[in-house]
Amino acid sequence: MGILEGSKAFGVALAAVEVGGLKNLKKKLKLLVSRGLSEDEIKFILMKFPVILRMSMDKIRKNMKFLTHTTGFQPNILISHPLLLGYSVEYRMHPRYKVFEYLRSMQPGQRLPSLATVLNLTEKKIGEKFLLDNPQIAELYESYMG
């Protein structure tokens, strides 16, 4: 797989093989390739976020589908933002995506941070940057958070 022995990623990969088996690990890698990532890109992503190897196939599929179909990201967004694959679609990415889309539609000329940046923001930062000054957005966000 090209992961350096002794690295954090190597330990996670080894644990993933012990728990899920080599066959399961290969399926995950094949899934990432089938979603448009090269082997070199996958290696780079794994070095930055090896936890992917412990994630379920369903979570990987679901998050990749959201990131590529809903947001329109290319799969290689994971090179610069690998944590996106680990976030919850329901509780983090979808609500923030809706707030981002709302802001973009209501303030077309205003400069906004990138969607990837918004998805990575903490709850506190989301509140400070977008929700405190705009009750409509806060209400929208709360409705998606449930």
Beta strands, then each sheet from edge to edge (+ up, - down):
end
